[in-house]
Amino acid sequence: MTPAPSSTMERAAPPTALLPQAYAAYARHARALRTPLSALLAQELRLPAHEALARCASALRMPSFSSADLQACQPAFDLLAFADAERLQVVLVRTAAGDLRLALDDPFDGELVDRIEARIAAPFALALTPVDEIRAYLKRHEGALRAVETELPHLARGGESETTQVQELTLGRIAENDNPVVRLVNSLLYDALKVEASDVHLECDAHGMAIKYRVDGVLDAVGRIDDRATTEQVVSRIKVLADLDIAERRVPQDGRFLVRADARDIDLRVSIMPSVHGEDAVLRILDKKRLADEQRGLRFESLGFDATTITRLRSLSRLPYGMLLVTGPTGSGKTTTLYAALTEVNTGRDKIVTIEDPVEYQLGGIVQIPVNEKRGLTFSRGLRSILRHDPDKIMVGEIRDGETAQIAVQAALTGHLVFTTVHANSVFDVIGRMLHIGVDPFNLVAALNGIVAQRLVRINCPHCLVEYAPDLSMLGATERAQLEGRTLRHGRGCGHCRGTGYRGRRAIAEILALNDTLRELILARESIAEVKAAARARGLRSMREAGLALVLEGATTIDELERITFGEDADAA
């Protein structure tokens, strides 16, 4: 081990009267209690853990890492493996300057340092870091991936993909399989379920394939395969599981397959897309048991909507006929909102029928029909059949074409209550979208009860919530006036949130409830500005304003607000 050179990341800790001997005594006491030194110092000095450990670092003339310092470094898992780092609660990192640092909580644990020195040939220096920060860093880099990590080194050997369907995802089953590509695919799925990812993205490039998980709506790179032959085998394996044509590489293909993990069924929707460097794959994960558990308590409140939004949603959901449209980008929770609406209006006295692609939640007392385009069961064909079964309420999973839109509008005009979704960016864009695909304007405004546009906002992790002072210069004058002088909060990053500072999501929405004035403006093809002004006079609150309310609550951050509602100008609304 070499002395630590000067670095921009080395923190000058606050002055302290404690001598190194005193900190050594604290360290011995902490080990006796089996508690981290940072936690004991925080308790004794009545300081946050990172500040208390920084004082210890100053007394020892050693550098300390803050959470930001650590996140700015790259892990050196090639020298100290992820599994060893997690077991020892330390992490070896490379700074921007290329220096090696061993981030650890207790510098007095000589036995630990000696073991790591014996294992690592390269010179490194110590940097004191609270163990919670180390855990957060390891969580963030969990894609070095516990199961996948063990498989990537073996992939150079290649191997033929098997045709046997995946039956069970456990670490034991993964290790038993002799085929490295099969093990890798199973490992990808296992780890994705473990971190509660909604999607797995496999993206080909000139050198191999990047592996990414989408967690809480944000993509996180977790590993890569630097071998073109192996990437082709991985895609072929996924095609086999999804019953797709492995010889066809020129056109997109869609499929699905089923796996079991922890005694629960997991549906995976597969989309294969040709790209410049090969074929990219996206796997959408649908955990039936988790969804079923969520469904039991599926109400508007469980989605995180505020009280005003819930009142308006309930009012629109309980109308006797007409159409409620929910819009937003992919993954914004549109279908979940409609499921919540169906759950709340399902009294048992009405016949409710849905047509979906796929059926994500299984709702008791409701007839649910899955789209099967290979067999000719499309949204439009299924919707025609549904109308012959005398339904009271209908849910159409998505309006994709003019034919489906026309049938849904006619159903809403003939005494049915229709719930459906369409892809658009705002409530006002929906109108243009529906007219563009050929819906008659008069029929549209007559059928529409209301339009809901929504987004999912990441929520601050409650375990590492601290006050902060964000840069407000990016905001408009009205928003700055609302936020200046207010106490704002964000998540610092911890093991509970995988170092991101966020844990979980809440829905925000803007709701346009149509009245005669708005209908006349739309039929007259008045400007969007006039329609917006009339809507705001009737109480429309933009998504930007809903998100800003969460910031003021301390539930989320300005950065997340900008990410979700970019381009939404509250001042101009």
C-alpha positions as CSV (number, residue, x, y, z in Angstrom):
1,M,0.0,0.0,0.0
2,T,1.3,3.4,-1.0
3,P,0.7,6.8,0.6
4,A,-2.2,8.6,-1.0
5,P,-1.2,11.4,-3.3
6,S,-3.0,14.7,-3.4
7,S,-6.3,14.6,-5.1
8,T,-9.3,16.9,-5.7
9,M,-11.4,14.3,-4.0
10,E,-9.5,14.4,-0.8
11,R,-11.6,16.2,1.8
12,A,-10.2,18.5,4.5
13,A,-12.2,17.4,7.4
14,P,-13.4,19.9,10.1
15,P,-10.9,20.5,12.9
16,T,-11.1,18.1,15.8
17,A,-9.5,17.7,19.2
18,L,-9.5,13.9,19.0
19,L,-6.2,12.2,18.5
20,P,-5.6,9.2,16.3
21,Q,-5.4,7.0,19.4
22,A,-8.9,8.0,20.3
23,Y,-10.2,7.0,16.9
24,A,-8.3,3.7,17.2
25,A,-10.1,3.0,20.5
26,Y,-13.5,3.8,18.8
27,A,-12.6,1.4,16.0
28,R,-11.8,-1.4,18.5
29,H,-15.1,-0.7,20.2
30,A,-17.0,-0.7,16.9
31,R,-15.6,-4.1,15.9
32,A,-16.5,-5.5,19.3
33,L,-20.1,-4.3,18.8
34,R,-20.0,-5.5,15.2
35,T,-21.1,-2.0,14.0
36,P,-19.5,0.2,11.4
37,L,-17.0,2.7,12.7
38,S,-18.8,5.5,10.8
39,A,-22.0,4.7,12.6
40,L,-20.4,4.6,16.1
41,L,-18.6,7.9,15.4
42,A,-21.8,9.5,14.1
43,Q,-23.5,8.5,17.4
44,E,-20.6,9.7,19.6
45,L,-19.9,12.9,17.8
46,R,-23.5,13.7,17.0
47,L,-22.7,14.3,13.4
48,P,-23.7,12.7,10.1
49,A,-21.7,9.6,9.4
50,H,-19.8,11.1,6.5
51,E,-18.8,14.1,8.5
52,A,-17.8,12.0,11.5
53,L,-15.6,9.8,9.4
54,A,-14.1,12.8,7.6
55,R,-12.9,14.1,11.0
56,C,-11.2,10.7,11.6
57,A,-9.6,10.9,8.2
58,S,-8.3,14.4,9.0
59,A,-6.7,13.2,12.2
60,L,-5.1,10.3,10.4
61,R,-4.0,12.6,7.5
62,M,-5.8,10.4,5.1
63,P,-8.3,11.3,2.3
64,S,-12.0,10.7,2.6
65,F,-14.6,10.2,-0.1
66,S,-18.0,11.7,-0.1
67,S,-20.9,10.0,-1.9
68,A,-20.3,12.2,-5.0
69,D,-16.5,11.5,-4.9
70,L,-17.2,7.8,-4.9
71,Q,-19.8,7.9,-7.7
72,A,-17.3,9.8,-9.8
73,C,-14.9,6.8,-9.7
74,Q,-14.9,3.7,-11.8
75,P,-15.0,0.3,-10.0
76,A,-11.9,-1.9,-10.3
77,F,-13.8,-5.2,-10.2
78,D,-11.1,-6.7,-12.4
79,L,-8.7,-6.4,-9.4
80,L,-11.2,-6.9,-6.5
81,A,-14.3,-8.8,-7.7
82,F,-17.8,-7.5,-7.0
83,A,-18.6,-10.6,-4.8
84,D,-15.4,-10.0,-2.6
85,A,-16.1,-6.3,-2.4
86,E,-19.7,-6.9,-1.2
87,R,-18.6,-9.6,1.3
88,L,-15.8,-7.4,2.8
89,Q,-17.9,-4.1,2.6
90,V,-15.1,-2.3,0.7
91,V,-14.6,-1.3,-2.9
92,L,-11.5,-0.7,-5.0
93,V,-12.0,2.2,-7.4
94,R,-10.1,4.1,-10.1
95,T,-10.1,7.9,-9.8
96,A,-10.3,10.1,-12.9
97,A,-6.5,10.4,-12.7
98,G,-6.2,6.6,-12.8
99,D,-5.1,6.1,-9.2
100,L,-6.4,3.2,-7.2
101,R,-8.2,3.9,-4.0
102,L,-9.6,1.4,-1.5
103,A,-12.8,2.9,0.0
104,L,-13.4,1.4,3.4
105,D,-15.1,2.4,6.7
106,D,-12.4,1.3,9.2
107,P,-8.8,2.1,8.5
108,F,-7.7,0.4,11.7
109,D,-8.7,-3.1,10.5
110,G,-5.1,-4.1,9.6
111,E,-6.1,-7.7,9.0
112,L,-8.6,-6.6,6.3
113,V,-6.1,-4.3,4.6
114,D,-3.4,-7.0,4.7
115,R,-5.7,-9.6,3.0
116,I,-6.6,-7.1,0.2
117,E,-2.9,-6.2,-0.2
118,A,-2.0,-9.8,-0.6
119,R,-4.7,-10.3,-3.3
120,I,-4.0,-7.1,-5.3
121,A,-0.6,-6.7,-7.0
122,A,-1.1,-3.0,-7.9
123,P,-0.4,-0.3,-5.4
124,F,-3.4,1.5,-3.9
125,A,-4.2,4.1,-1.2
126,L,-7.0,4.1,1.5
127,A,-9.9,6.5,1.4
128,L,-12.3,6.6,4.3
129,T,-15.9,6.2,3.2
130,P,-19.0,5.4,5.4
131,V,-20.1,1.8,4.8
132,D,-23.6,3.0,3.7
133,E,-21.9,4.9,0.9
134,I,-19.9,1.8,-0.1
135,R,-23.1,-0.3,-0.1
136,A,-24.9,2.3,-2.3
137,Y,-22.0,2.3,-4.7
138,L,-22.0,-1.5,-5.0
139,K,-25.8,-1.4,-5.4
140,R,-25.4,1.1,-8.2
141,H,-22.9,-1.2,-9.9
142,E,-24.8,-4.4,-9.3
143,G,-24.8,-5.0,-12.9
144,A,-21.4,-6.1,-12.7
145,L,-24.1,-8.4,-11.8
146,R,-23.9,-11.1,-9.4
147,A,-25.1,-13.9,-11.6
148,V,-24.0,-12.4,-14.9
149,E,-20.6,-11.5,-13.5
150,T,-19.8,-15.2,-13.1
151,E,-20.8,-15.9,-16.7
152,L,-19.2,-13.2,-18.8
153,P,-15.6,-14.5,-18.5
154,H,-16.6,-17.9,-19.8
155,L,-18.4,-16.6,-22.9
156,A,-15.2,-16.6,-25.1
157,R,-15.7,-20.4,-25.4
158,G,-19.0,-19.8,-27.1
159,G,-21.4,-22.7,-27.4
160,E,-24.6,-23.6,-29.2
161,S,-27.9,-22.4,-27.8
162,E,-30.3,-25.0,-26.5
163,T,-33.9,-25.3,-27.4
164,T,-35.0,-26.3,-23.9
165,Q,-37.5,-23.8,-22.4
166,V,-36.4,-22.1,-19.3
167,Q,-38.4,-23.6,-16.4
168,E,-36.9,-22.2,-13.2
169,L,-34.7,-19.2,-12.5
170,T,-32.6,-19.9,-9.4
171,L,-28.9,-19.5,-8.8
172,G,-28.6,-23.2,-8.4
173,R,-30.3,-23.9,-11.8
174,I,-28.2,-21.3,-13.5
175,A,-25.0,-22.9,-12.2
176,E,-26.1,-26.4,-13.2
177,N,-26.4,-25.6,-16.9
178,D,-23.4,-26.5,-19.1
179,N,-24.1,-24.0,-21.8
180,P,-22.6,-20.5,-21.1
181,V,-25.0,-18.6,-23.3
182,V,-28.0,-20.3,-21.7
183,R,-26.5,-19.4,-18.3
184,L,-26.0,-15.8,-19.3
185,V,-29.5,-15.3,-20.5
186,N,-30.9,-16.9,-17.4
187,S,-28.6,-14.8,-15.3
188,L,-29.8,-11.6,-17.0
189,L,-33.4,-12.4,-16.3
190,Y,-32.6,-13.5,-12.7
191,D,-30.8,-10.3,-11.9
192,A,-33.4,-8.1,-13.6
193,L,-36.1,-9.6,-11.4
194,K,-33.9,-9.1,-8.3
195,V,-33.5,-5.3,-8.9
196,E,-37.2,-5.1,-10.0
197,A,-36.4,-3.9,-13.5
198,S,-39.3,-3.4,-15.9
199,D,-37.3,-4.0,-19.0
200,V,-34.0,-5.6,-20.2
201,H,-32.3,-3.9,-23.1
202,L,-29.7,-5.7,-25.2
203,E,-28.1,-3.2,-27.6
204,C,-25.5,-4.3,-30.2
205,D,-22.6,-2.1,-31.2
206,A,-19.5,-2.6,-33.3
207,H,-17.7,-4.6,-30.6
208,G,-20.4,-6.6,-28.9
209,M,-23.5,-5.9,-26.9
210,A,-24.4,-3.5,-24.0
211,I,-26.7,-4.9,-21.3
212,K,-29.1,-2.4,-19.6
213,Y,-31.9,-2.5,-17.1
214,R,-34.7,0.0,-16.8
215,V,-35.4,0.6,-13.1
216,D,-37.9,3.2,-12.0
217,G,-38.2,4.4,-15.6
218,V,-34.4,5.1,-16.1
219,L,-32.0,2.9,-18.1
220,D,-28.9,1.7,-16.1
221,A,-26.0,0.1,-17.9
222,V,-25.1,-3.1,-16.0
223,G,-22.6,-4.9,-18.2
224,R,-21.5,-5.8,-21.7
225,I,-20.4,-8.6,-24.0
226,D,-17.3,-7.9,-26.0
227,D,-17.7,-10.7,-28.5
228,R,-19.8,-10.5,-31.7
229,A,-20.3,-14.2,-32.0
230,T,-21.6,-14.5,-28.4
231,T,-24.1,-11.6,-29.0
232,E,-25.6,-13.4,-31.9
233,Q,-25.9,-16.6,-29.8
234,V,-27.6,-14.6,-27.0
235,V,-30.2,-13.1,-29.4
236,S,-30.7,-16.6,-30.9
237,R,-31.4,-18.0,-27.5
238,I,-34.0,-15.4,-26.8
239,K,-35.6,-16.1,-30.1
240,V,-35.8,-19.8,-29.3
241,L,-37.5,-19.0,-26.0
242,A,-40.0,-16.7,-27.6
243,D,-40.7,-19.1,-30.5
244,L,-39.4,-16.7,-33.1
245,D,-37.6,-17.4,-36.4
246,I,-33.9,-17.6,-35.6
247,A,-33.0,-17.5,-39.3
248,E,-34.8,-14.2,-40.0
249,R,-32.6,-11.2,-39.2
250,R,-33.9,-8.6,-41.6
251,V,-37.3,-7.7,-40.1
252,P,-38.6,-7.0,-36.6
253,Q,-40.1,-9.9,-34.6
254,D,-42.3,-9.9,-31.5
255,G,-43.0,-12.8,-29.1
256,R,-43.2,-13.8,-25.5
257,F,-42.3,-16.6,-23.1
258,L,-42.8,-17.7,-19.5
259,V,-40.3,-18.3,-16.7
260,R,-40.7,-19.2,-13.0
261,A,-38.7,-17.5,-10.2
262,D,-39.4,-17.7,-6.5
263,A,-42.5,-19.8,-7.1
264,R,-44.1,-17.1,-9.3
265,D,-44.8,-16.9,-13.0
266,I,-43.0,-14.2,-15.0
267,D,-44.2,-13.2,-18.5
268,L,-41.7,-11.7,-20.8
269,R,-42.6,-9.8,-23.9
270,V,-39.8,-9.9,-26.5
271,S,-39.1,-7.4,-29.3
272,I,-36.3,-8.1,-31.7
273,M,-35.2,-5.2,-34.0
274,P,-32.5,-5.3,-36.7
275,S,-29.8,-2.6,-36.3
276,V,-26.6,-1.6,-38.1
277,H,-24.5,-3.9,-35.9
278,G,-26.9,-6.9,-35.6
279,E,-30.1,-7.4,-33.8
280,D,-31.2,-5.5,-30.6
281,A,-33.6,-7.1,-28.1
282,V,-35.9,-5.6,-25.5
283,L,-37.6,-7.8,-22.9
284,R,-40.6,-6.4,-21.1
285,I,-41.0,-8.1,-17.7
286,L,-44.5,-8.7,-16.3
287,D,-44.4,-10.2,-12.9
288,K,-47.9,-11.7,-12.5
289,K,-47.7,-12.3,-8.8
290,R,-46.5,-8.8,-8.0
291,L,-49.1,-7.4,-10.3
292,A,-51.8,-9.5,-8.7
293,D,-50.7,-8.3,-5.2
294,E,-50.8,-4.7,-6.5
295,Q,-54.2,-5.3,-8.0
296,R,-55.8,-6.2,-4.7
297,G,-55.1,-2.7,-3.5
298,L,-55.3,-1.0,-6.8
299,R,-56.9,2.4,-6.3
300,F,-56.1,5.9,-7.5
301,E,-54.5,6.6,-4.1
302,S,-52.1,3.7,-4.5
303,L,-50.7,5.3,-7.7
304,G,-49.7,8.5,-5.9
305,F,-52.1,11.0,-7.4
306,D,-53.0,14.0,-5.4
307,A,-56.4,14.5,-3.9
308,T,-57.7,16.9,-6.6
309,T,-56.6,14.6,-9.4
310,I,-58.2,11.6,-7.7
311,T,-61.5,13.5,-7.4
312,R,-61.5,14.4,-11.1
313,L,-60.5,10.9,-12.2
314,R,-63.3,9.3,-10.1
315,S,-65.8,11.8,-11.6
316,L,-64.9,10.9,-15.1
317,S,-64.7,7.2,-14.4
318,R,-68.3,7.0,-13.0
319,L,-70.1,8.7,-15.9
320,P,-72.7,6.4,-17.5
321,Y,-71.4,6.6,-21.1
322,G,-68.7,8.3,-23.2
323,M,-65.0,7.9,-23.5
324,L,-62.1,8.5,-21.1
325,L,-58.7,8.7,-22.9
326,V,-55.4,8.3,-21.0
327,T,-52.3,9.4,-22.8
328,G,-48.6,9.5,-22.3
329,P,-45.4,7.9,-23.5
330,T,-44.6,4.2,-23.2
331,G,-44.1,3.3,-19.5
332,S,-46.0,6.2,-18.1
333,G,-48.5,4.1,-16.3
334,K,-51.5,4.6,-18.6
335,T,-52.8,1.1,-18.4
336,T,-52.4,0.9,-14.7
337,T,-54.5,4.0,-14.3
338,L,-57.2,2.5,-16.4
339,Y,-57.0,-0.7,-14.3
340,A,-57.5,1.4,-11.2
341,A,-60.5,3.0,-12.8
342,L,-62.0,-0.4,-13.7
343,T,-61.3,-1.7,-10.2
344,E,-63.2,1.2,-8.6
345,V,-66.2,1.0,-10.9
346,N,-66.5,-2.8,-10.8
347,T,-69.5,-3.2,-8.5
348,G,-70.6,-6.5,-10.1
349,R,-73.8,-5.0,-11.6
350,D,-72.2,-4.1,-14.9
351,K,-70.6,-6.3,-17.6
352,I,-67.0,-5.1,-18.1
353,V,-64.9,-6.4,-21.0
354,T,-61.4,-5.5,-21.9
355,I,-59.2,-6.2,-24.9
356,E,-55.5,-5.8,-24.2
357,D,-52.0,-6.5,-25.5
358,P,-51.0,-8.2,-23.3
359,V,-53.3,-8.7,-20.3
360,E,-51.1,-7.3,-17.5
361,Y,-53.4,-7.5,-14.5
362,Q,-56.0,-10.2,-14.0
363,L,-59.1,-8.5,-12.6
364,G,-61.8,-10.5,-10.9
365,G,-65.3,-10.2,-12.3
366,I,-64.1,-8.7,-15.6
367,V,-63.8,-10.5,-19.0
368,Q,-60.3,-9.9,-20.4
369,I,-59.4,-10.7,-24.0
370,P,-55.7,-10.8,-25.1
371,V,-54.9,-9.6,-28.6
372,N,-53.4,-12.2,-30.8
373,E,-52.4,-10.7,-34.1
374,K,-50.9,-13.9,-35.4
375,R,-54.3,-15.5,-35.1
376,G,-56.1,-12.5,-36.5
377,L,-57.4,-11.2,-33.2
378,T,-56.6,-7.5,-33.5
379,F,-58.0,-4.6,-31.4
380,S,-60.5,-3.7,-34.1
381,R,-61.8,-7.2,-34.7
382,G,-61.9,-8.0,-31.0
383,L,-63.8,-4.7,-30.2
384,R,-66.5,-5.6,-32.8
385,S,-67.0,-8.9,-31.1
386,I,-67.1,-7.3,-27.7
387,L,-70.0,-5.0,-28.7
388,R,-72.0,-8.1,-29.6
389,H,-71.7,-9.3,-26.0
390,D,-73.8,-6.5,-24.5
391,P,-71.1,-4.9,-22.4
392,D,-71.7,-1.8,-20.2
393,K,-68.1,-0.7,-19.9
394,I,-65.2,-1.5,-22.3
395,M,-61.5,-1.0,-22.0
396,V,-59.4,-0.9,-25.2
397,G,-55.7,-1.3,-24.3
398,E,-54.5,1.0,-27.0
399,I,-55.9,2.9,-30.0
400,R,-53.3,2.2,-32.8
401,D,-55.3,2.9,-36.0
402,G,-58.2,4.7,-37.4
403,E,-60.5,1.6,-37.5
404,T,-60.1,0.9,-33.8
405,A,-60.6,4.6,-33.0
406,Q,-63.8,4.8,-35.1
407,I,-65.3,1.7,-33.4
408,A,-64.4,2.9,-29.9
409,V,-65.9,6.3,-30.6
410,Q,-69.1,4.7,-31.9
411,A,-69.3,2.5,-28.8
412,A,-69.0,5.6,-26.6
413,L,-71.8,7.3,-28.6
414,T,-74.2,4.4,-28.3
415,G,-74.4,4.2,-24.5
416,H,-71.1,2.4,-23.5
417,L,-68.4,3.8,-21.2
418,V,-65.1,3.3,-23.0
419,F,-61.7,3.5,-21.3
420,T,-58.7,3.6,-23.7
421,T,-55.2,4.9,-24.2
422,V,-53.4,6.6,-27.0
423,H,-49.8,7.7,-27.4
424,A,-49.4,11.5,-27.2
425,N,-47.5,14.1,-25.2
426,S,-50.3,16.2,-23.7
427,V,-54.1,16.3,-23.5
428,F,-54.2,18.8,-26.4
429,D,-52.0,16.6,-28.6
430,V,-54.6,13.8,-28.2
431,I,-57.2,15.7,-30.2
432,G,-54.8,16.3,-33.1
433,R,-53.8,12.7,-33.0
434,M,-57.3,11.3,-33.1
435,L,-58.3,13.7,-36.0
436,H,-55.1,12.7,-37.9
437,I,-56.0,9.0,-37.9
438,G,-59.4,9.8,-39.4
439,V,-61.9,10.2,-36.5
440,D,-64.8,12.6,-37.4
441,P,-64.3,15.8,-35.3
442,F,-68.0,16.0,-34.3
443,N,-68.2,12.4,-33.2
444,L,-64.9,12.8,-31.3
445,V,-66.0,15.8,-29.2
446,A,-69.4,14.3,-28.7
447,A,-67.9,11.0,-27.4
448,L,-65.1,12.4,-25.3
449,N,-65.8,13.0,-21.6
450,G,-62.2,13.8,-20.7
451,I,-58.5,13.3,-21.4
452,V,-55.8,12.4,-18.9
453,A,-52.1,12.9,-19.6
454,Q,-49.7,11.5,-17.1
455,R,-46.1,10.8,-16.2
456,L,-44.3,8.8,-13.5
457,V,-42.0,10.8,-11.3
458,R,-39.2,9.2,-9.3
459,I,-39.6,9.8,-5.6
460,N,-36.8,10.7,-3.2
461,C,-35.5,7.8,-1.2
462,P,-36.7,8.2,2.4
463,H,-33.6,6.5,3.9
464,C,-31.1,9.1,2.6
465,L,-33.2,12.2,2.4
466,V,-31.3,15.5,3.0
467,E,-31.9,19.2,2.4
468,Y,-30.2,20.7,-0.6
469,A,-30.0,24.0,-2.6
470,P,-30.6,23.3,-6.3
471,D,-29.7,25.6,-9.2
472,L,-33.0,27.4,-10.0
473,S,-31.6,29.4,-13.0
474,M,-33.2,26.9,-15.4
475,L,-36.7,27.7,-14.2
476,G,-39.0,30.4,-15.2
477,A,-39.6,33.5,-13.1
478,T,-42.9,32.2,-11.6
479,E,-41.4,28.9,-10.6
480,R,-38.3,30.5,-9.1
481,A,-40.5,32.7,-7.0
482,Q,-42.4,29.7,-5.6
483,L,-39.2,27.8,-4.8
484,E,-36.9,30.5,-3.5
485,G,-36.5,30.4,0.3
486,R,-38.2,27.0,0.5
487,T,-36.6,23.9,2.1
488,L,-36.0,21.4,-0.7
489,R,-34.9,17.8,-0.4
490,H,-33.2,15.1,-2.4
491,G,-31.8,11.6,-1.8
492,R,-28.1,11.5,-1.2
493,G,-27.8,7.9,-2.3
494,C,-27.7,4.8,-0.1
495,G,-28.0,1.0,-0.3
496,H,-31.8,1.1,-0.2
497,C,-31.9,3.1,-3.5
498,R,-28.9,1.6,-5.2
499,G,-27.1,4.9,-4.9
500,T,-29.5,6.8,-7.1
501,G,-31.2,8.9,-4.4
502,Y,-34.7,7.7,-5.7
503,R,-36.9,4.9,-4.6
504,G,-40.3,4.3,-6.2
505,R,-42.4,6.5,-8.4
506,R,-45.6,8.5,-8.2
507,A,-48.0,9.5,-11.0
508,I,-48.7,13.1,-11.9
509,A,-51.4,14.1,-14.4
510,E,-53.2,16.9,-16.1
511,I,-56.9,16.3,-16.8
512,L,-59.0,18.0,-19.5
513,A,-62.7,17.5,-18.8
514,L,-64.6,18.6,-21.9
515,N,-67.6,21.0,-21.7
516,D,-69.7,22.7,-24.4
517,T,-67.2,25.7,-24.6
518,L,-64.2,23.4,-25.2
519,R,-66.2,21.3,-27.7
520,E,-67.2,24.4,-29.7
521,L,-63.6,25.6,-29.8
522,I,-62.3,22.2,-31.0
523,L,-65.0,22.0,-33.7
524,A,-64.2,25.5,-34.9
525,R,-60.5,24.5,-35.2
526,E,-59.5,27.3,-32.9
527,S,-55.8,27.7,-31.9
528,I,-54.3,25.5,-29.2
529,A,-53.6,28.7,-27.2
530,E,-57.4,29.5,-27.1
531,V,-58.3,26.0,-26.1
532,K,-55.6,26.0,-23.4
533,A,-56.9,29.4,-22.0
534,A,-60.4,28.0,-21.9
535,A,-59.2,24.8,-20.2
536,R,-57.2,26.7,-17.6
537,A,-60.2,28.9,-16.9
538,R,-62.1,25.7,-16.1
539,G,-59.4,24.6,-13.6
540,L,-56.9,22.7,-15.7
541,R,-53.6,22.2,-13.9
542,S,-50.6,21.2,-16.0
543,M,-48.3,18.3,-15.3
544,R,-45.6,20.8,-14.7
545,E,-47.5,22.4,-11.9
546,A,-48.4,19.0,-10.4
547,G,-44.7,18.0,-10.5
548,L,-43.7,21.4,-8.9
549,A,-46.1,20.6,-6.0
550,L,-44.1,17.4,-5.4
551,V,-40.9,19.3,-5.3
552,L,-42.3,21.7,-2.8
553,E,-43.4,18.7,-0.7
554,G,-39.8,17.4,-0.7
555,A,-41.0,14.3,-2.5
556,T,-38.9,14.7,-5.6
557,T,-36.2,17.0,-7.1
558,I,-35.9,19.8,-9.7
559,D,-33.8,17.5,-11.8
560,E,-36.5,14.9,-11.9
561,L,-39.1,17.5,-12.7
562,E,-37.0,18.8,-15.6
563,R,-36.5,15.2,-16.9
564,I,-40.2,14.4,-16.8
565,T,-41.8,17.6,-17.9
566,F,-39.1,19.1,-20.1
567,G,-40.6,21.6,-22.5
568,E,-43.6,22.2,-20.3
569,D,-43.5,25.9,-19.5
570,A,-45.7,26.6,-16.5
571,D,-45.2,30.4,-16.9
572,A,-46.6,30.2,-20.5
573,A,-49.4,27.8,-19.6
